[in-house]
Amino acid sequence: MKTDRPQFSRRDLLKAAGSTLAVPLFLKNAFAASTPGAVPNLVLLQTTNGTHQDAFWPAAGTFDSPILHRLLTDPVLGPKTTLIKGINYHAIGNPSGNGHDQGFHGLYSGFDSIPGPGGSFGGGISLDQRIAREVPFAGGQLKNIHCGVQAVNYQAINAGRISFSAVGPAQQIPCELDLYALYNKVFGASTGNAAADQAAAQTRLAQRKSILDLVANDLTALENRLGPNEKQKVDLHLTAVRDFETRLSVNHTSVSAGCSSVKPSQTGVNTGGQGNEANAEVLEHLFMEFIANTVGCNMVGVLSFQFGRGGDHFHYQWLKIPGMPADAHDLVAHLDTGNADIARIFTEIKKWYTTIVSELAARLSTIPQGNGKTALDNSLVVWGNEIATGPHGMNNIPIVFLGGAAGRLKRTGYVVDAGAQAHQRLGATLLNIMGIPAAGFGGSPTCGLISGLDL
Amino acid sequence: MKLALGCAALAVAALCGGCRGVVGSSSGTGSNSVGGGAIGSSGAIGSIGAIGSSGAIGINGGSGLGTGPTATGPCLAASSRTVRRLSEREYLNVVTELLGAPFAAVAAPMFPFEPRVAGFDNQNSALLVSAAFQESLANVAEKASAMPTASTSCLDTFARAFARNAFGRSPTSDEAQHLLAVAALGTSYANSVQLLVEAILQSPQMLYLSELGPDAPKSGATTALTQQEIASQLSFLLTGGRPDEELLLAADQGHLASSADIKAQVSRLMVTPRAKQQLRLLVNGWADMGPVAEAPKDTLYFPTYTPDVVAAMQKEFDAFVDDNVAGGQGTLSALMSATSARIPASLDSIYGTELSGGPGGSQTLDPKHRRGILSLPAVLTYHASNQHSGPITRGLLVRRQLLCQTIPPPPDSVLQQIAANPIDTTDKARTTRMKYEQHKTQASCSACHQQFDVIGFGMEEMDGIGRYRTTENGLPVDTSGQLNNTDVDGPFTGVADLSGKLGSSKMFAACFVQQFFRFAESRAPLATDQCTIDAWANAFHDGGEHVNDLIASYVSDPGFATRQEDR
């Protein structure tokens, strides 16, 4: 296979994102040495519309491919990248919707999608929400964030495809789109607004906790008046209140003061809903920056991110690909069935995603976390896709692991290729990596873990 | 007059008979399930589809008019006891009443994006308090506490008055004491007021619409709602917010106990500006319309689709709805037969030579082409592709949303065929219809597409931003359409003709009633609700299809003020 001279460097990536390679001071000072055996930070990324298989997977005996070239040939990132080949979507029964619905909701939940009002929805709790519930993250951490770019309804159809995160069957958790609100949430709240008067900050904290206690007590009283179905709804609310209260209660001095200055490198970008594809490119970069900052500052346990909605219809006008039709879903992904020109366009689109994901990994690799380790070493970024191929093929879903998962991956920098494996094994494996013993995942309680992965 | 179609016709009827075994086999699961069961191969209306395990009919299920209450008695179904989280819109309406519109405008973008479900934003099943929502709520409450509030010299007075407007009832003694205990943590009087505001804005009593009945031991299978709960039911339906003082007083005095009392309040509230907004929301939900601005267009195909045009489309749409719903006195027939009368100047680029009359004056449109809500550029734009007219999208709108029929999503096997047989929307040698007509030649496509393509094709005289056309790509546009599996089957030509046929359809009217049920009850109707919906549909039809007749049916229904035990 012809390979171009590696043109990519972390410096290039960060420059492309409007930053410099220099590690920001706040991140240099943000961390103490990581605790042995600490739970890694988990980042779940989901892209849509599959990939061009031939250009994605390295040829046997190699560790390079046209789509992943920038990532795999990077001297720092390549050795910390693991490709999981052979993951096939495995329906438990008769999942609702088409491949987009099934994979979008199924990849990170392990459940069949189910029908719901206006579309198909997740059939059970998603991985991010389960981890948020079950992993005892440090008290000051947000347990989870689910965010994305343009994860909104394309038209008044397929209502379920705006978020794969769910706390139960069809109980969708919205995907947070407002980057600036997220910064405010993560870095504003956790730093006590830089209150000069610590006593005043403590008073304010006591006030907020008192209000939340009142809310929790009222919810408990309400719960006692309800039947089991209604109780679930109020219980979810109560859990959210308690989680929020726990996070408020963190001793702010334990969080690096440097992280209080974390800001997005660009302000004023419209993060709104439909019709802002013009901003999609810059938002993807800014969200990678946000994820790196958030994970780097150890502010969240599990963060999930959607590159758009399920079965997205991005046009990718910013890529200026020669011959690019106006709709990458219907006119590119669906048509990737042997047409060389379509394959070229599809591959170029997917290469761009590699650039974006590489940018995230590069940022994490520049954040020291003590003992010679970086945030990339102490994290696991999982880059998945709702389907395998543009025309809704569901076998060989492209799955990429980046990072060392705080030492829980014994080996990185290779292709796991142990034959066909049910996609539920991905979730089961991630649960175990996060410290939750699990023999299976979602609708497949005994599926086992990914074969061939050195844990 | 009772209509002939029996209750069986009202059950879920999934079309696409030829897809049986593939797409007709979905089973209802969970509380949000859509009953999309298999039907006979003919796909004929009247077949009874399988109902999901929860018994949900779902938005797309059922159509036609049934018998309603029978000689053996009235409909007995009542909704279950529940608490429904307010939608962000409703919450912000309450905040507006408490703290003013400027603060509500500040608070609105602080909440996470909240999707509509089947056209409506108030659906109970989707309104949960996620971690993200809780966080936003706490932050909104904190920000709100800095807002100036009506000054009183007494914290207790302030707490009770503010909570009364937020809760839609006076706080109990315990609630007031608990609020004052929080206020006691304040470092000053002003700070205590702030804490009260912050606490009340996060309280479950404000955030949820209670349909529980009195907090007392239950006797019997059903529970009567409290007077204050009835007041909130009314106000959220008609104003999208908590009761005003007059309604609260009526509740406190027990003056919402009779149907006549309630109808008097309905008459009063229906003339408020908020009621006009609520009626717009009803029509928007029924037509599955979001803001026109949510319908992006590829400027390569529609270079004249400017922000001015988008705003003008929205303005015209809102005016059309206001004019023809007419505060509830309007009719469904008017919505389907009227021609837009208030046309913003910026729509000149859309209507072009269709407009008669001088610029700036009262311009008119030819009802031969422009008749009914479906002929509005806003609707034609929202329900279209971003590159073309979207006949499939439009056909599905009619089937799913306006006729309440189930069309399942395409199975993977069909999508594979689509991939292998692509429709090139950039092809300038054929019309959009010609490109999509290949659905007819492939059995796997035609089984479903025959149900809606022919409807969308009949609207092909309107392009993707609602411009009338007789040619496309230099070829004549074939605007002949066909309705089948309805009670007004037959050919039609163009949007105006389609509107006329639908306007005369009893199934169409019954579907409107079903959508009203979803809006009013904040949930999809269940199989057990069918008798009630039948009764409303009959009254709606007999009364001339006035929107306020539906509201009257709803508030006078025995189920309006009672609930059964939740499961």
HADDOCK unambig.tbl for C-alpha pairs under 7 A between the chains (distance, minus, plus):
assign (segid A and resid 96 and name CA) (segid B and resid 26 and name CA) 6.98 0.50 0.50
assign (segid A and resid 97 and name CA) (segid B and resid 409 and name CA) 5.70 0.50 0.50
assign (segid A and resid 97 and name CA) (segid B and resid 411 and name CA) 6.80 0.50 0.50
assign (segid A and resid 98 and name CA) (segid B and resid 409 and name CA) 6.94 0.50 0.50
assign (segid A and resid 98 and name CA) (segid B and resid 410 and name CA) 6.47 0.50 0.50
assign (segid A and resid 98 and name CA) (segid B and resid 411 and name CA) 5.40 0.50 0.50
assign (segid A and resid 98 and name CA) (segid B and resid 412 and name CA) 5.34 0.50 0.50
assign (segid A and resid 99 and name CA) (segid B and resid 412 and name CA) 6.29 0.50 0.50
assign (segid A and resid 114 and name CA) (segid B and resid 29 and name CA) 6.73 0.50 0.50
assign (segid A and resid 115 and name CA) (segid B and resid 33 and name CA) 5.59 0.50 0.50
assign (segid A and resid 115 and name CA) (segid B and resid 34 and name CA) 6.01 0.50 0.50
assign (segid A and resid 116 and name CA) (segid B and resid 32 and name CA) 4.98 0.50 0.50
assign (segid A and resid 116 and name CA) (segid B and resid 33 and name CA) 4.94 0.50 0.50
assign (segid A and resid 116 and name CA) (segid B and resid 34 and name CA) 5.67 0.50 0.50
assign (segid A and resid 117 and name CA) (segid B and resid 32 and name CA) 6.47 0.50 0.50
assign (segid A and resid 117 and name CA) (segid B and resid 34 and name CA) 6.66 0.50 0.50
assign (segid A and resid 117 and name CA) (segid B and resid 58 and name CA) 6.67 0.50 0.50
assign (segid A and resid 117 and name CA) (segid B and resid 59 and name CA) 6.66 0.50 0.50
assign (segid A and resid 117 and name CA) (segid B and resid 117 and name CA) 6.01 0.50 0.50
assign (segid A and resid 117 and name CA) (segid B and resid 118 and name CA) 5.69 0.50 0.50
assign (segid A and resid 118 and name CA) (segid B and resid 117 and name CA) 6.26 0.50 0.50
assign (segid A and resid 118 and name CA) (segid B and resid 118 and name CA) 5.04 0.50 0.50
assign (segid A and resid 156 and name CA) (segid B and resid 288 and name CA) 6.66 0.50 0.50
assign (segid A and resid 159 and name CA) (segid B and resid 117 and name CA) 6.94 0.50 0.50
assign (segid A and resid 169 and name CA) (segid B and resid 30 and name CA) 6.84 0.50 0.50
assign (segid A and resid 170 and name CA) (segid B and resid 32 and name CA) 6.76 0.50 0.50
assign (segid A and resid 171 and name CA) (segid B and resid 126 and name CA) 6.80 0.50 0.50
assign (segid A and resid 173 and name CA) (segid B and resid 130 and name CA) 6.23 0.50 0.50
assign (segid A and resid 174 and name CA) (segid B and resid 112 and name CA) 6.79 0.50 0.50
assign (segid A and resid 174 and name CA) (segid B and resid 113 and name CA) 6.55 0.50 0.50
assign (segid A and resid 174 and name CA) (segid B and resid 114 and name CA) 6.79 0.50 0.50
assign (segid A and resid 176 and name CA) (segid B and resid 112 and name CA) 5.76 0.50 0.50
assign (segid A and resid 176 and name CA) (segid B and resid 113 and name CA) 6.76 0.50 0.50
assign (segid A and resid 181 and name CA) (segid B and resid 110 and name CA) 6.94 0.50 0.50
assign (segid A and resid 207 and name CA) (segid B and resid 185 and name CA) 6.41 0.50 0.50
assign (segid A and resid 210 and name CA) (segid B and resid 182 and name CA) 6.44 0.50 0.50
assign (segid A and resid 211 and name CA) (segid B and resid 182 and name CA) 6.51 0.50 0.50
assign (segid A and resid 211 and name CA) (segid B and resid 199 and name CA) 5.47 0.50 0.50
assign (segid A and resid 215 and name CA) (segid B and resid 202 and name CA) 6.96 0.50 0.50
assign (segid A and resid 215 and name CA) (segid B and resid 203 and name CA) 5.49 0.50 0.50
assign (segid A and resid 215 and name CA) (segid B and resid 204 and name CA) 6.72 0.50 0.50
assign (segid A and resid 218 and name CA) (segid B and resid 204 and name CA) 6.76 0.50 0.50
assign (segid A and resid 219 and name CA) (segid B and resid 204 and name CA) 6.46 0.50 0.50
assign (segid A and resid 227 and name CA) (segid B and resid 566 and name CA) 5.30 0.50 0.50
assign (segid A and resid 227 and name CA) (segid B and resid 567 and name CA) 5.63 0.50 0.50
assign (segid A and resid 228 and name CA) (segid B and resid 567 and name CA) 6.30 0.50 0.50
assign (segid A and resid 229 and name CA) (segid B and resid 567 and name CA) 6.14 0.50 0.50
assign (segid A and resid 230 and name CA) (segid B and resid 82 and name CA) 6.42 0.50 0.50
assign (segid A and resid 233 and name CA) (segid B and resid 128 and name CA) 6.53 0.50 0.50
assign (segid A and resid 236 and name CA) (segid B and resid 129 and name CA) 6.63 0.50 0.50
assign (segid A and resid 237 and name CA) (segid B and resid 129 and name CA) 4.94 0.50 0.50
assign (segid A and resid 237 and name CA) (segid B and resid 130 and name CA) 6.61 0.50 0.50
assign (segid A and resid 240 and name CA) (segid B and resid 130 and name CA) 6.24 0.50 0.50
assign (segid A and resid 240 and name CA) (segid B and resid 131 and name CA) 4.72 0.50 0.50
assign (segid A and resid 240 and name CA) (segid B and resid 134 and name CA) 6.18 0.50 0.50
assign (segid A and resid 241 and name CA) (segid B and resid 134 and name CA) 6.52 0.50 0.50
assign (segid A and resid 244 and name CA) (segid B and resid 135 and name CA) 6.83 0.50 0.50
assign (segid A and resid 274 and name CA) (segid B and resid 294 and name CA) 5.30 0.50 0.50
assign (segid A and resid 274 and name CA) (segid B and resid 296 and name CA) 6.87 0.50 0.50
assign (segid A and resid 275 and name CA) (segid B and resid 294 and name CA) 6.50 0.50 0.50
assign (segid A and resid 275 and name CA) (segid B and resid 296 and name CA) 4.90 0.50 0.50
assign (segid A and resid 334 and name CA) (segid B and resid 419 and name CA) 4.85 0.50 0.50
assign (segid A and resid 335 and name CA) (segid B and resid 419 and name CA) 5.02 0.50 0.50
assign (segid A and resid 335 and name CA) (segid B and resid 420 and name CA) 6.86 0.50 0.50
assign (segid A and resid 335 and name CA) (segid B and resid 422 and name CA) 6.86 0.50 0.50
assign (segid A and resid 391 and name CA) (segid B and resid 416 and name CA) 5.94 0.50 0.50
assign (segid A and resid 391 and name CA) (segid B and resid 419 and name CA) 5.94 0.50 0.50
assign (segid A and resid 392 and name CA) (segid B and resid 412 and name CA) 7.00 0.50 0.50
